[in-house]
Amino acid sequence: MKRRYDFSKGVRGKFHSPNAVFRLPVYLDKKIETFLAAKADANGMELSDLVNDLLNKEIVIMKDMTAQRWNTAATKLDLARAYLEMGDTEGAKTILDEIIKDESDEKHGHVRLRKAKNQ
């Protein structure tokens, strides 16, 4: 490596493209890639199109689940607040414990649902 480089003849921004779109590479596990590539071929699709379709469907499911979970949790939080305002700390604690349990059950349920769909 040189100690100094001469940039006096360099052109600023020569390779700059303000509208450039950079796509990050995504690397799939070999088993997943093989499975999805076979499905894509069977459906006459490109692998990237199939993966994007699957991910878009997953995003819709995740958004629906998140919205439902937050609505339920918000209702339960309101109820817990009401219990606290009435001085019923045990009732509020029970409701808050339910929220925590629901969160854990939902995660396990989501995993079971995914496993069932993939069998």
Secondary structure, DSSP 8 states (H G I E B T S, - for coil): --S----TT--TTTT--TT----------HHHHHHHHHHHHHTT--HHHHHHHHHHHHHHHHHHHHHHHHHHHHHHHHHHHHHHHTT-HHHHHHHHHHHHHHHHHHHHHHHHHHHHHH-
